[in-house]
Each structure stands twice: as C-alpha cells, then as structure tokens.
Amino acid sequence: VGRTWTSTYRAGSLPVTTRAEVLRSEVVEIGGARYAARVIRTVGDTGGTHPGRRTDTIWWSPALALPLRWEIAMDIGGPVTLRTRAALVLESVLPST
C-alpha cells in the first residue's frame, strides 16, 4: 500500500503518461469465498489529437493473479469524443464447464 509508479509510451502517434498507486488492501467476496485484494488506481493522460484521461481502479488478487473487480472511467476528446464508464465484477473463480 502506498507504492507508486509511472510510465510513458505512445499509442500510435498519441503520447500517453500514466501514474499508478496501490491505494489500500480490501477483502472481496466472490462466490461465497473471501479473497485479499489490493486496490490499484491508474490514471492515464493522452495527448495529441485525442487528449483525455482514463482512470482504472482494479481490485487485484495476488493469490489468484486475477482482477476481482475493475472500474473504468474514460473521457477522450478531439475530432471524435469517447466517454466510457464500465464496471467489471468477477462472478466465480471456478472454471465453467
């Protein structure tokens, strides 16, 4: 908790800078079982012809090496705009048959 990191890269011609931080530890219940998770927030800023921001909040399970929850908020501008809000929740850790 409290660890941070940054990255810079290009997505095609668009420059992207991200900042990530482990916010806290939480326990998440999936299918009646409880799993320790680290809540990680990553904020990415895009420049160029499509400026904007994407914020991802992930409840990461080190034991399962899987995201248990993942929330995305993205607002991108430019000639075409894109606004996305998504919430993904793992329903089961068991393989489906």
ABEGO torsion letter per residue (X at the ends): XGBBBBBBBBBEABBBBBBBBBABBBBBBBGGBBBBBBBBBBBBBBBEABBEBBBBBBBBBAAAGBBABBBBBBBBBEABBBBBBBBBBBABABBBX
